[in-house]
Amino acid sequence: MGAKVLERFPAGSPRGSWPAEEYAAERRAEGEPATVVMDLKSDAFLVVVPAADED
């Protein structure tokens, strides 16, 4: 399963700030199945959607 990264947010946001979750919620409100995942290697939160099948 692949995923397309829509946006990347640094993990060091101020306490109580969730920019990745807010961005994903806005995308979901527009009908995109966006989710937030943590990229440990880059220490960032990624907002992703499933990749389109290209058979």
PQR file with spaces between the fields and no chain letter, atoms N, CA, C, O and H, PARSE charges and radii, in Angstrom:
ATOM       1  N    MET     1       0.841   -1.180    0.000 -0.4000 1.5000
ATOM       2  CA   MET     1       0.000    0.000    0.000 -0.0000 2.0000
ATOM       3  C    MET     1       0.888    1.245    0.000  0.5500 1.7000
ATOM       4  O    MET     1       1.788    1.374    0.829 -0.5500 1.4000
ATOM       5  N    GLY     2       0.632    2.138   -0.915 -0.4000 1.5000
ATOM       6  CA   GLY     2       1.378    3.372   -0.978 -0.0000 2.0000
ATOM       7  C    GLY     2       0.548    4.529   -0.450  0.5500 1.7000
ATOM       8  O    GLY     2      -0.665    4.424   -0.269 -0.5500 1.4000
ATOM       9  H    GLY     2      -0.100    2.033   -1.588  0.4000 1.0000
ATOM      10  N    ALA     3       1.234    5.624   -0.211 -0.4000 1.5000
ATOM      11  CA   ALA     3       0.547    6.820    0.271 -0.0000 2.0000
ATOM      12  C    ALA     3       1.181    8.045   -0.360  0.5500 1.7000
ATOM      13  O    ALA     3       2.374    8.063   -0.665 -0.5500 1.4000
ATOM      14  H    ALA     3       2.219    5.709   -0.359  0.4000 1.0000
ATOM      15  N    LYS     4       0.373    9.055   -0.546 -0.4000 1.5000
ATOM      16  CA   LYS     4       0.832   10.334   -1.079 -0.0000 2.0000
ATOM      17  C    LYS     4       0.888   11.315    0.084  0.5500 1.7000
ATOM      18  O    LYS     4      -0.088   11.472    0.817 -0.5500 1.4000
ATOM      19  H    LYS     4      -0.596    9.041   -0.298  0.4000 1.0000
ATOM      20  N    VAL     5       2.034   11.977    0.254 -0.4000 1.5000
ATOM      21  CA   VAL     5       2.194   12.967    1.323 -0.0000 2.0000
ATOM      22  C    VAL     5       1.630   14.297    0.842  0.5500 1.7000
ATOM      23  O    VAL     5       2.065   14.833   -0.176 -0.5500 1.4000
ATOM      24  H    VAL     5       2.827   11.850   -0.341  0.4000 1.0000
ATOM      25  N    LEU     6       0.658   14.824    1.581 -0.4000 1.5000
ATOM      26  CA   LEU     6       0.074   16.120    1.243 -0.0000 2.0000
ATOM      27  C    LEU     6       0.841   17.267    1.888  0.5500 1.7000
ATOM      28  O    LEU     6       1.037   18.319    1.279 -0.5500 1.4000
ATOM      29  H    LEU     6       0.304   14.388    2.409  0.4000 1.0000
ATOM      30  N    GLU     7       1.274   17.049    3.134 -0.4000 1.5000
ATOM      31  CA   GLU     7       1.947   18.117    3.871 -0.0000 2.0000
ATOM      32  C    GLU     7       2.807   17.498    4.962  0.5500 1.7000
ATOM      33  O    GLU     7       2.542   16.386    5.417 -0.5500 1.4000
ATOM      34  H    GLU     7       1.115   16.195    3.628  0.4000 1.0000
ATOM      35  N    ARG     8       3.834   18.223    5.375 -0.4000 1.5000
ATOM      36  CA   ARG     8       4.780   17.774    6.395 -0.0000 2.0000
ATOM      37  C    ARG     8       4.877   18.858    7.473  0.5500 1.7000
ATOM      38  O    ARG     8       5.004   20.042    7.162 -0.5500 1.4000
ATOM      39  H    ARG     8       4.049   19.126    5.005  0.4000 1.0000
ATOM      40  N    PHE     9       4.818   18.442    8.745 -0.4000 1.5000
ATOM      41  CA   PHE     9       4.870   19.375    9.863 -0.0000 2.0000
ATOM      42  C    PHE     9       5.943   18.923   10.842  0.5500 1.7000
ATOM      43  O    PHE     9       5.988   17.742   11.184 -0.5500 1.4000
ATOM      44  H    PHE     9       4.715   17.480    8.998  0.4000 1.0000
ATOM      45  N    PRO    10       6.814   19.824   11.306 -0.5600 1.5000
ATOM      46  CA   PRO    10       7.830   19.434   12.288  0.2800 2.0000
ATOM      47  C    PRO    10       7.175   18.976   13.591  0.5500 1.7000
ATOM      48  O    PRO    10       6.123   19.479   13.984 -0.5500 1.4000
ATOM      49  N    ALA    11       7.813   18.020   14.245 -0.4000 1.5000
ATOM      50  CA   ALA    11       7.253   17.469   15.479 -0.0000 2.0000
ATOM      51  C    ALA    11       7.395   18.423   16.663  0.5500 1.7000
ATOM      52  O    ALA    11       6.766   18.196   17.696 -0.5500 1.4000
ATOM      53  H    ALA    11       8.668   17.611   13.926  0.4000 1.0000
ATOM      54  N    GLY    12       8.182   19.460   16.553 -0.4000 1.5000
ATOM      55  CA   GLY    12       8.428   20.367   17.665 -0.0000 2.0000
ATOM      56  C    GLY    12       7.462   21.525   17.766  0.5500 1.7000
ATOM      57  O    GLY    12       7.875   22.624   18.136 -0.5500 1.4000
ATOM      58  H    GLY    12       8.693   19.644   15.713  0.4000 1.0000
ATOM      59  N    SER    13       6.212   21.332   17.457 -0.4000 1.5000
ATOM      60  CA   SER    13       5.217   22.406   17.561 -0.0000 2.0000
ATOM      61  C    SER    13       5.009   22.788   19.027  0.5500 1.7000
ATOM      62  O    SER    13       5.255   21.977   19.920 -0.5500 1.4000
ATOM      63  H    SER    13       5.876   20.439   17.156  0.4000 1.0000
ATOM      64  N    PRO    14       4.561   24.008   19.276 -0.5600 1.5000
ATOM      65  CA   PRO    14       4.310   24.422   20.668  0.2800 2.0000
ATOM      66  C    PRO    14       3.292   23.501   21.350  0.5500 1.7000
ATOM      67  O    PRO    14       2.413   22.940   20.695 -0.5500 1.4000
ATOM      68  N    ARG    15       3.420   23.357   22.644 -0.4000 1.5000
ATOM      69  CA   ARG    15       2.517   22.497   23.419 -0.0000 2.0000
ATOM      70  C    ARG    15       1.061   22.921   23.196  0.5500 1.7000
ATOM      71  O    ARG    15       0.734   24.106   23.264 -0.5500 1.4000
ATOM      72  H    ARG    15       4.135   23.812   23.175  0.4000 1.0000
ATOM      73  N    GLY    16       0.201   21.950   22.931 -0.4000 1.5000
ATOM      74  CA   GLY    16      -1.212   22.231   22.703 -0.0000 2.0000
ATOM      75  C    GLY    16      -1.535   22.600   21.266  0.5500 1.7000
ATOM      76  O    GLY    16      -2.695   22.851   20.939 -0.5500 1.4000
ATOM      77  H    GLY    16       0.467   20.988   22.876  0.4000 1.0000
ATOM      78  N    SER    17      -0.525   22.636   20.398 -0.4000 1.5000
ATOM      79  CA   SER    17      -0.724   22.962   18.987 -0.0000 2.0000
ATOM      80  C    SER    17      -0.639   21.679   18.173  0.5500 1.7000
ATOM      81  O    SER    17       0.318   20.917   18.310 -0.5500 1.4000
ATOM      82  H    SER    17       0.417   22.432   20.663  0.4000 1.0000
ATOM      83  N    TRP    18      -1.628   21.440   17.331 -0.4000 1.5000
ATOM      84  CA   TRP    18      -1.690   20.219   16.527 -0.0000 2.0000
ATOM      85  C    TRP    18      -1.896   20.572   15.051  0.5500 1.7000
ATOM      86  O    TRP    18      -2.937   20.219   14.495 -0.5500 1.4000
ATOM      87  H    TRP    18      -2.405   22.060   17.220  0.4000 1.0000
ATOM      88  N    PRO    19      -0.958   21.248   14.398 -0.5600 1.5000
ATOM      89  CA   PRO    19      -1.170   21.693   13.020  0.2800 2.0000
ATOM      90  C    PRO    19      -1.404   20.555   12.025  0.5500 1.7000
ATOM      91  O    PRO    19      -2.187   20.713   11.089 -0.5500 1.4000
ATOM      92  N    ALA    20      -0.751   19.432   12.208 -0.4000 1.5000
ATOM      93  CA   ALA    20      -0.944   18.307   11.284 -0.0000 2.0000
ATOM      94  C    ALA    20      -2.368   17.768   11.400  0.5500 1.7000
ATOM      95  O    ALA    20      -3.017   17.495   10.390 -0.5500 1.4000
ATOM      96  H    ALA    20      -0.115   19.303   12.969  0.4000 1.0000
ATOM      97  N    GLU    21      -2.851   17.615   12.635 -0.4000 1.5000
ATOM      98  CA   GLU    21      -4.214   17.118   12.841 -0.0000 2.0000
ATOM      99  C    GLU    21      -5.247   18.102   12.301  0.5500 1.7000
ATOM     100  O    GLU    21      -6.253   17.694   11.721 -0.5500 1.4000
ATOM     101  H    GLU    21      -2.324   17.837   13.455  0.4000 1.0000
ATOM     102  N    GLU    22      -5.000   19.391   12.491 -0.4000 1.5000
ATOM     103  CA   GLU    22      -5.930   20.399   11.982 -0.0000 2.0000
ATOM     104  C    GLU    22      -5.959   20.388   10.453  0.5500 1.7000
ATOM     105  O    GLU    22      -7.029   20.490    9.852 -0.5500 1.4000
ATOM     106  H    GLU    22      -4.183   19.722   12.963  0.4000 1.0000
ATOM     107  N    TYR    23      -4.795   20.265    9.826 -0.4000 1.5000
ATOM     108  CA   TYR    23      -4.716   20.212    8.370 -0.0000 2.0000
ATOM     109  C    TYR    23      -5.439   18.970    7.838  0.5500 1.7000
ATOM     110  O    TYR    23      -6.187   19.050    6.864 -0.5500 1.4000
ATOM     111  H    TYR    23      -3.926   20.181   10.314  0.4000 1.0000
ATOM     112  N    ALA    24      -5.209   17.825    8.486 -0.4000 1.5000
ATOM     113  CA   ALA    24      -5.871   16.588    8.066 -0.0000 2.0000
ATOM     114  C    ALA    24      -7.385   16.699    8.219  0.5500 1.7000
ATOM     115  O    ALA    24      -8.131   16.222    7.363 -0.5500 1.4000
ATOM     116  H    ALA    24      -4.601   17.760    9.277  0.4000 1.0000
ATOM     117  N    ALA    25      -7.840   17.321    9.297 -0.4000 1.5000
ATOM     118  CA   ALA    25      -9.288   17.493    9.511 -0.0000 2.0000
ATOM     119  C    ALA    25      -9.898   18.355    8.411  0.5500 1.7000
ATOM     120  O    ALA    25     -11.009   18.088    7.951 -0.5500 1.4000
ATOM     121  H    ALA    25      -7.234   17.709    9.992  0.4000 1.0000
ATOM     122  N    GLU    26      -9.171   19.389    7.989 -0.4000 1.5000
ATOM     123  CA   GLU    26      -9.662   20.238    6.889 -0.0000 2.0000
ATOM     124  C    GLU    26      -9.760   19.432    5.596  0.5500 1.7000
ATOM     125  O    GLU    26     -10.728   19.578    4.849 -0.5500 1.4000
ATOM     126  H    GLU    26      -8.269   19.606    8.363  0.4000 1.0000
ATOM     127  N    ARG    27      -8.764   18.578    5.324 -0.4000 1.5000
ATOM     128  CA   ARG    27      -8.799   17.751    4.116 -0.0000 2.0000
ATOM     129  C    ARG    27      -9.958   16.755    4.182  0.5500 1.7000
ATOM     130  O    ARG    27     -10.637   16.522    3.182 -0.5500 1.4000
ATOM     131  H    ARG    27      -7.978   18.459    5.931  0.4000 1.0000
ATOM     132  N    ARG    28     -10.185   16.165    5.370 -0.4000 1.5000
ATOM     133  CA   ARG    28     -11.309   15.220    5.516 -0.0000 2.0000
ATOM     134  C    ARG    28     -12.634   15.928    5.302  0.5500 1.7000
ATOM     135  O    ARG    28     -13.553   15.350    4.721 -0.5500 1.4000
ATOM     136  H    ARG    28      -9.634   16.354    6.183  0.4000 1.0000
ATOM     137  N    ALA    29     -12.753   17.172    5.761 -0.4000 1.5000
ATOM     138  CA   ALA    29     -13.980   17.942    5.558 -0.0000 2.0000
ATOM     139  C    ALA    29     -14.232   18.189    4.071  0.5500 1.7000
ATOM     140  O    ALA    29     -15.375   18.373    3.653 -0.5500 1.4000
ATOM     141  H    ALA    29     -12.007   17.641    6.233  0.4000 1.0000
ATOM     142  N    GLU    30     -13.160   18.192    3.274 -0.4000 1.5000
ATOM     143  CA   GLU    30     -13.272   18.363    1.818 -0.0000 2.0000
ATOM     144  C    GLU    30     -13.460   17.037    1.094  0.5500 1.7000
ATOM     145  O    GLU    30     -13.562   17.006   -0.133 -0.5500 1.4000
ATOM     146  H    GLU    30     -12.232   18.043    3.614  0.4000 1.0000
ATOM     147  N    GLY    31     -13.506   15.932    1.852 -0.4000 1.5000
ATOM     148  CA   GLY    31     -13.765   14.631    1.253 -0.0000 2.0000
ATOM     149  C    GLY    31     -12.537   13.772    0.996  0.5500 1.7000
ATOM     150  O    GLY    31     -12.671   12.681    0.442 -0.5500 1.4000
ATOM     151  H    GLY    31     -13.423   15.956    2.849  0.4000 1.0000
ATOM     152  N    GLU    32     -11.351   14.219    1.374 -0.4000 1.5000
ATOM     153  CA   GLU    32     -10.149   13.406    1.192 -0.0000 2.0000
ATOM     154  C    GLU    32      -9.926   12.558    2.443  0.5500 1.7000
ATOM     155  O    GLU    32     -10.111   13.051    3.556 -0.5500 1.4000
ATOM     156  H    GLU    32     -11.242   15.105    1.824  0.4000 1.0000
ATOM     157  N    PRO    33      -9.533   11.294    2.284 -0.5600 1.5000
ATOM     158  CA   PRO    33      -9.322   10.419    3.442  0.2800 2.0000
ATOM     159  C    PRO    33      -7.944   10.638    4.079  0.5500 1.7000
ATOM     160  O    PRO    33      -7.142    9.707    4.148 -0.5500 1.4000
ATOM     161  N    ALA    34      -7.672   11.836    4.535 -0.4000 1.5000
ATOM     162  CA   ALA    34      -6.363   12.186    5.073 -0.0000 2.0000
ATOM     163  C    ALA    34      -6.167   11.657    6.494  0.5500 1.7000
ATOM     164  O    ALA    34      -7.077   11.687    7.322 -0.5500 1.4000
ATOM     165  H    ALA    34      -8.324   12.592    4.479  0.4000 1.0000
ATOM     166  N    THR    35      -4.953   11.174    6.748 -0.4000 1.5000
ATOM     167  CA   THR    35      -4.571   10.730    8.075 -0.0000 2.0000
ATOM     168  C    THR    35      -3.194   11.299    8.412  0.5500 1.7000
ATOM     169  O    THR    35      -2.458   11.740    7.529 -0.5500 1.4000
ATOM     170  H    THR    35      -4.213   11.149    6.076  0.4000 1.0000
ATOM     171  N    VAL    36      -2.863   11.284    9.690 -0.4000 1.5000
ATOM     172  CA   VAL    36      -1.569   11.783   10.150 -0.0000 2.0000
ATOM     173  C    VAL    36      -0.722   10.597   10.587  0.5500 1.7000
ATOM     174  O    VAL    36      -1.186    9.730   11.328 -0.5500 1.4000
ATOM     175  H    VAL    36      -3.462   10.926   10.407  0.4000 1.0000
ATOM     176  N    VAL    37       0.517   10.565   10.123 -0.4000 1.5000
ATOM     177  CA   VAL    37       1.472    9.540   10.530 -0.0000 2.0000
ATOM     178  C    VAL    37       2.753   10.231   10.981  0.5500 1.7000
ATOM     179  O    VAL    37       3.035   11.361   10.584 -0.5500 1.4000
ATOM     180  H    VAL    37       0.893   11.269    9.521  0.4000 1.0000
ATOM     181  N    MET    38       3.516    9.546   11.805 -0.4000 1.5000
ATOM     182  CA   MET    38       4.780   10.089   12.293 -0.0000 2.0000
ATOM     183  C    MET    38       5.922    9.476   11.499  0.5500 1.7000
ATOM     184  O    MET    38       6.014    8.254   11.381 -0.5500 1.4000
ATOM     185  H    MET    38       3.287    8.628   12.128  0.4000 1.0000
ATOM     186  N    ASP    39       6.790   10.319   10.954 -0.4000 1.5000
ATOM     187  CA   ASP    39       8.006    9.865   10.284 -0.0000 2.0000
ATOM     188  C    ASP    39       9.133   10.025   11.300  0.5500 1.7000
ATOM     189  O    ASP    39       9.644   11.127   11.502 -0.5500 1.4000
ATOM     190  H    ASP    39       6.715   11.311   11.050  0.4000 1.0000
ATOM     191  N    LEU    40       9.514    8.926   11.933 -0.4000 1.5000
ATOM     192  CA   LEU    40      10.515    8.981   12.989 -0.0000 2.0000
ATOM     193  C    LEU    40      11.880    9.420   12.466  0.5500 1.7000
ATOM     194  O    LEU    40      12.620   10.116   13.160 -0.5500 1.4000
ATOM     195  H    LEU    40       9.098    8.031   11.769  0.4000 1.0000
ATOM     196  N    LYS    41      12.210    9.016   11.252 -0.4000 1.5000
ATOM     197  CA   LYS    41      13.526    9.343   10.688 -0.0000 2.0000
ATOM     198  C    LYS    41      13.713   10.858   10.544  0.5500 1.7000
ATOM     199  O    LYS    41      14.790   11.380   10.831 -0.5500 1.4000
ATOM     200  H    LYS    41      11.609    8.450   10.687  0.4000 1.0000
ATOM     201  N    SER    42      12.665   11.560   10.101 -0.4000 1.5000
ATOM     202  CA   SER    42      12.778   13.011    9.915 -0.0000 2.0000
ATOM     203  C    SER    42      12.181   13.802   11.088  0.5500 1.7000
ATOM     204  O    SER    42      12.209   15.032   11.080 -0.5500 1.4000
ATOM     205  H    SER    42      11.790   11.136    9.868  0.4000 1.0000
ATOM     206  N    ASP    43      11.642   13.101   12.095 -0.4000 1.5000
ATOM     207  CA   ASP    43      11.012   13.728   13.254 -0.0000 2.0000
ATOM     208  C    ASP    43       9.944   14.727   12.817  0.5500 1.7000
ATOM     209  O    ASP    43       9.945   15.892   13.216 -0.5500 1.4000
ATOM     210  H    ASP    43      11.620   12.102   12.101  0.4000 1.0000
ATOM     211  N    ALA    44       9.028   14.225   11.978 -0.4000 1.5000
ATOM     212  CA   ALA    44       7.967   15.083   11.450 -0.0000 2.0000
ATOM     213  C    ALA    44       6.666   14.296   11.373  0.5500 1.7000
ATOM     214  O    ALA    44       6.660   13.070   11.262 -0.5500 1.4000
ATOM     215  H    ALA    44       9.026   13.279   11.654  0.4000 1.0000
ATOM     216  N    PHE    45       5.562   15.040   11.434 -0.4000 1.5000
ATOM     217  CA   PHE    45       4.248   14.457   11.206 -0.0000 2.0000
ATOM     218  C    PHE    45       3.900   14.673    9.746  0.5500 1.7000
ATOM     219  O    PHE    45       4.078   15.769    9.214 -0.5500 1.4000
ATOM     220  H    PHE    45       5.566   16.036   11.524  0.4000 1.0000
ATOM     221  N    LEU    46       3.400   13.622    9.092 -0.4000 1.5000
ATOM     222  CA   LEU    46       3.016   13.693    7.688 -0.0000 2.0000
ATOM     223  C    LEU    46       1.516   13.523    7.560  0.5500 1.7000
ATOM     224  O    LEU    46       0.926   12.657    8.206 -0.5500 1.4000
ATOM     225  H    LEU    46       3.255   12.732    9.523  0.4000 1.0000
ATOM     226  N    VAL    47       0.901   14.343    6.731 -0.4000 1.5000
ATOM     227  CA   VAL    47      -0.515   14.174    6.401 -0.0000 2.0000
ATOM     228  C    VAL    47      -0.528   13.435    5.065  0.5500 1.7000
ATOM     229  O    VAL    47      -0.017   13.929    4.060 -0.5500 1.4000
ATOM     230  H    VAL    47       1.381   15.046    6.205  0.4000 1.0000
ATOM     231  N    VAL    48      -1.118   12.248    5.074 -0.4000 1.5000
ATOM     232  CA   VAL    48      -1.096   11.393    3.888 -0.0000 2.0000
ATOM     233  C    VAL    48      -2.490   10.962    3.467  0.5500 1.7000
ATOM     234  O    VAL    48      -3.425   10.939    4.267 -0.5500 1.4000
ATOM     235  H    VAL    48      -1.534   11.846    5.890  0.4000 1.0000
ATOM     236  N    VAL    49      -2.603   10.619    2.185 -0.4000 1.5000
ATOM     237  CA   VAL    49      -3.810   10.005    1.629 -0.0000 2.0000
ATOM     238  C    VAL    49      -3.359    8.752    0.880  0.5500 1.7000
ATOM     239  O    VAL    49      -2.221    8.693    0.416 -0.5500 1.4000
ATOM     240  H    VAL    49      -1.843   10.637    1.535  0.4000 1.0000
ATOM     241  N    PRO    50      -4.223    7.760    0.755 -0.5600 1.5000
ATOM     242  CA   PRO    50      -3.856    6.562    0.001  0.2800 2.0000
ATOM     243  C    PRO    50      -3.472    6.935   -1.436  0.5500 1.7000
ATOM     244  O    PRO    50      -4.095    7.800   -2.053 -0.5500 1.4000
ATOM     245  N    ALA    51      -2.446    6.275   -1.951 -0.4000 1.5000
ATOM     246  CA   ALA    51      -2.011    6.509   -3.320 -0.0000 2.0000
ATOM     247  C    ALA    51      -3.032    5.923   -4.289  0.5500 1.7000
ATOM     248  O    ALA    51      -3.637    4.884   -4.025 -0.5500 1.4000
ATOM     249  H    ALA    51      -1.940    5.573   -1.450  0.4000 1.0000
ATOM     250  N    ALA    52      -3.210    6.605   -5.406 -0.4000 1.5000
ATOM     251  CA   ALA    52      -4.114    6.102   -6.438 -0.0000 2.0000
ATOM     252  C    ALA    52      -3.495    4.891   -7.100  0.5500 1.7000
ATOM     253  O    ALA    52      -2.291    4.863   -7.357 -0.5500 1.4000
ATOM     254  H    ALA    52      -2.719    7.449   -5.620  0.4000 1.0000
ATOM     255  N    ASP    53      -4.322    3.878   -7.378 -0.4000 1.5000
ATOM     256  CA   ASP    53      -3.832    2.692   -8.097 -0.0000 2.0000
ATOM     257  C    ASP    53      -3.575    3.043   -9.537  0.5500 1.7000
ATOM     258  O    ASP    53      -4.436    3.605  -10.214 -0.5500 1.4000
ATOM     259  H    ASP    53      -5.300    3.901   -7.169  0.4000 1.0000
ATOM     260  N    GLU    54      -2.376    2.708  -10.014 -0.4000 1.5000
ATOM     261  CA   GLU    54      -2.023    2.991  -11.403 -0.0000 2.0000
ATOM     262  C    GLU    54      -1.635    1.687  -12.078  0.5500 1.7000
ATOM     263  O    GLU    54      -0.455    1.438  -12.327 -0.5500 1.4000
ATOM     264  H    GLU    54      -1.677    2.251   -9.464  0.4000 1.0000
ATOM     265  N    ASP    55      -2.631    0.853  -12.375 -0.4000 1.5000
ATOM     266  CA   ASP    55      -2.383   -0.448  -13.012 -0.0000 2.0000
ATOM     267  C    ASP    55      -2.351   -0.334  -14.504  0.5500 1.7000
ATOM     268  O    ASP    55      -2.154   -1.334  -15.195 -0.5500 1.4000
ATOM     269  H    ASP    55      -3.589    1.055  -12.173  0.4000 1.0000
